[in-house]
Amino acid sequence: MHLPRSKSILFRTIPMATPAFSYASQLRHELILRNRLYARELDYVESYGAAPVIVYAPQGDRHGNFFCPAYRAIISNPAWMRRFDKVHAQALRALPKADRRWRELDSSMSSDALLMNIFCTPGVLLSANLCNMLGVEIDSIPEFGWKARVPLRRSRFDRTEVDMRLGSLLVEAKLTESDFQSRASLIVETYLDFDEVFDCDLLPKVEIHVARPRTASEFPENQSQEFESVIGDPDAVSNIDPLIIPAGESGYAGYQLIRNVLAAYATGSSFCVLHDARRPDLREQWFRIMAAVRLADLRPRLKVLTWQELAALLPEPLQNFLDVKYGIVPPGKTPSPIVEISD
């Protein structure tokens, strides 16, 4: 594949982003710098804009966005390879043209790619310590983009996908996404078990500023993999037309979390949020949702882990990959230094 390349001429140490940046912006800035260095000998392009994001292209049995053993496992597993069917939502306006359509998993900001880098690496799920941390059986087989079928009123279901199912564990993965999305109260309260599972007075409320569902292309590049329809089954809320929900309507923050807790309840599963330790804002949002769960037997099945905590239990070559490309290292260790490549 012929791709435009960036020239590497000068290296200099770059200080970490200032505290004035939001946590998401700060992490995004760091990943941009890390991947600009990491991509030097790989096929890649940079997105348009003031803060260009590295987007990688496959090279035979190698892909710059993936740990090599993980990618070889992915291309040999048709179910895992189907995750590459998801086209990059902003490729037409944000990325240079190429012979192949750009995919969400090509982006260096993709939390789904990070998730697969870890859980598709052979031998990772043979670790008893890691499986005990997650609460799953050893050698469980991960399913990515699992359809949860969360019950709705009127005998219908929301079939929006969960990032990963691992045995009886459902996982929501986050990296640079700004939040867990918001939805109008009229939509969220359509879930069958909503009132049984949640004390709605304790859930975080927001004002919905968009009077219609946003399309994938309206999401920032780093969130485009997070685009979802208003409801998984368009017929499930036939008595509600999202297009007429007025701007300023009340809604709930943390919609993805609410939906996944309901999925865990409906399926008798556990649910875990995986986020970066550099994103304490996401952890705080998750704690607010957990605090609103009414059911004592469901609360112990809700958990949160950081990529850094997982990294401590991963094979050393994979740890090195996560360090250089993402700045993810086990707790107590210092990430490798960051440099900038000037054109």
N, C-alpha and C positions, 0 to 999 in steps of 0.2 A: 504494500500500500504506500502510495506516495503522499507524504505529509510534510507541511511546512515545519521547519525546525527552528528552535531558538539557539543563538550562538552563545557559548560559554566563554567569556573573556576574562572577567575579573571576579574574584571571590573576596568577600569581606564579611566580618561578623556583624550580625544584625541583632540589636537588643530586642527583648520580648515586647509585645504590644503593650501600650500604656494602660493603666487601670481605667482610663476614661472610656476605653472600648467596652462594649458588652462582652459577656463571656463567650457568646457565639461568634462574634466578630473577631475576638482575640484568638480563638482556636482556629477559625477559618484562615486568619492571617498566617498563623504558624504553619498550617498544612500547605498553604500556597508556597511558602518558602522551602519547606522540606521537600515537596514533590518537584519543585523546579530543579533542585539539586539531584534528587533521586532519578529523574527522568532523562538525564543527560545522554545515556546510551540506549534509550528506548524509543519506540515510535509513539509520538504524542502530538497533540496540538494544545494551544492555549485559547481559552474562551476570550471573547471580546470584552472590553470594559477596563475600568481603572484597576481592578484587582483580578487579573486573569487566573482562571483555574486550570490546572493541568487535567487533560482528558486523554486517556491512553487508548491505543489501538492494539488488537491482538497481533502476535507474530508467531504463527504456527502453533506450537504447543506451549507458547509463552504469552503472557499478557502483563503489561507493566503495572497494572493495578492490583495484581494478585501475586501472592507467595507461590513460587513455581510448583511445589508439590500439591498445593490446594487447587491450582488451576488445572493441573493434569488430572486430578480426581474429578473436577467439575466436568471437563469435556468428555470424560468416560462415563458420566452418569446423565442420561437423557433428562431425568426429572430435575436435576440441578441445573443443567444447561438451559432449560426453559426460562430461567430467570433472565437470560440475555434477550428474551423476546421483547422485554419492556424497552421501548425506544426512548431516547433522551428527549424530554419534553420541549427543551429549548434549543435543540440542535440547529434548526433552520435559521434562527436569528442570532444565536450566540456562539456558534462554532463554525470553523472553516469547512467547506465541502470536502468529502472524501469518497472513496470507492464504496465504502460500506456505511450504512446508517449508524450513527452514534447511539449507544445504549446507555441506560442509566448506570449500569455497573462499570462503565468505562471511566466515570468521573472519580477523581481523587477525593471528593467530598462524600461519596456514597457510603452511608451507614450499612446498607445491604452488602456491599462489597467487603467491608470490614468484617461483618458477621460471617460471611462465607470464607474469608481468608482464615479465620480461626477454626470454624467447625467443619470445614471440608478438608482440612489438613489431615492426612492419614495418621492414625495413632493418638490424636488428641483426645478422643472420647474413650480411649482405653485407660486413661488416667483415673484411678479410683478417687484421688483427692479432688480432681476437678468435678467429677460426676457427683461426689458427695456435696460439694459446694452448691451445685445446681439442683440437687435433689432428684437426679435421674439415674436410670440403670446404666451400668457400664456398657459401652458399645451401642448405645442408642443411635438410631439413624435420623438425622435432621431432615425435616421437611420445610422448605422455604416457600413463603407465599401461601401458607395453608388457609383454606376457606373454613371459617369458624362456624357459619350458620347460627348467628346469634338470634334467639327468638324475638319476634316483634308481635305486636297486637294483631288481631284478625288472622291468626294462624299463618303468618308469613315470617320470613327470615331475612336478616342482613347477612349477605355473603361476602362482605369486605374481608380482605386477607389479613392474616397475622404474619409478621415478619418471619417467624420460625416456630415450628412445633418440634420439640425434642422429647419423645416419650409423652409423659403427662404434663410437660412444661410448655407454656406459651411464652414467647419472648418478643418484646418490642425493643428494637435497636435504635439508638440515637447517636449522632456525632455532632454535626454543625447545625442541625435544624433548630430553628428559634424556639419552638414550643411543641405542644402536643395537639395543636389545632383547636378551634372553637366551632361549636355548632349551635344553631338556634334551639331554644328550649322546646319548641314545637316538634323538632326532629328527635332530640335526645329522649324525650319523654315517651316516644313511641315504642321504646324497647319494653318487652313484656315484663321483665323482672326488675325494671328500674326502681320502682318504689320499694320493693322488697329488699333489694341489695343496698340502696343508698338512702341516706338522710339528705334530701335535696337541699335543705337549708344550710348544710355544711359544705356543699360543693362550691367551688369558686365560680362566680358569675361574671359575665362580660356583656358588653353591648356589641351586637353584630352590626358592623359598619358596611358590609357588602350586601346589597339587596338581592343578589342572585348567586348561585354557585360559581366559584371561580374555576376557570379552565386550568389545565396543567401548565400552559404557557405563561400564566400570570403569576406563578410561584417563582421566587428567587431560584437561581440555578442550583444552589446548594440544598434546596428543599424540593426540587422537582420530583425526586423519587418518593416523596411523601404525599403526592397528590392522590386523593381518593374521591370517589363520587360521594354525593351527600349521603346516600344510603346505598348499601350493597345491592339491594334488590329494588329497582325503580318502581315496581308495582306495590312495594310493601307499604308505602304511605300514599296510596292513590287519592286519599282525601286531603292531602297536603300538597300544594303546589309551591316548591321552593322559590319559584320565580316571583311569587307575590308576597313572600316574607319581607316586610318593609325594613329598610335600613334603620338602625336604632332599636331593633327587636332585642329582647333579653335572650341571653344564651349561656351556655356552660363552657368554661375553659377546660382543657384537658380531655377533649372528646375521645381521642384515641385510647387514653387510659380508661375512661369510663366504659367504652365499648369492649376493651379487652378484659377488664374485670368481669363484665357480664358474660363474656365468652368463657372465661375460666369457671364461673359459677354454673353456667349451663352444661358444660362438659365435664365437670368434676376435676378440672385441671388446676395446676398452679400457674402463676403469672409472674414474670420477672421483667423489669426494665433494666436494660443494659445501656449505660451511658458513660461518657468520659469523666474522669475525676476533675477535669478542668471545667466542668459544667455543673457546679452546685445549684444553679438555677433550675435545671431539669429535675434534680433530686428533690428540691423544695416543692416543685409542682406536683410531683408524684406523692409526696408525703401528705399534701393537702387532699388529694383524692382518697388515699388510704384512710385518712382520718374520718371520711364521710361514710365508710363501709359499716353497715349495721351488724352484719352477721359474724358472730364470734368464731364460727368454724371456717369462715372464708378468710379472715384476716391473716392467719398463719401461712396461708398459701400464697400470699402476696409478698414479693421481695424486690430488692434492688441490688445490683452489682455494678462495679465499674470495669471497664476494659482493663484497667491497671491491675485490679484484683485477679482477673482471669489470667493476665500475662504471667503472673508469678508461678502458675502451674502449667505453662506451655513449654514445649521443647525449645532449646536454646536457639536454633536457627530461626524459628518463628518469632521468638522474642526479639532477635536482632532486626528482623524485617519490620516488626511493629515499631521498634524504637526509631529506626532511620526514617521510615516513611510517615509515621503518625506521631512520633514523640511519645508513644505509649510504652511505659516501663513498669515493672513491679513496684509496689509501694516501697519507699525508702531509697530507690535508685534514682540517679540523675539522668535525664534523657541526653542523647548525643547533641552536640552543639548545632546551632542553626546558622547557615550561611546563605547569602543571597548571590545569585548569578546575575551579573549585569550584562546587557547586550552590547 
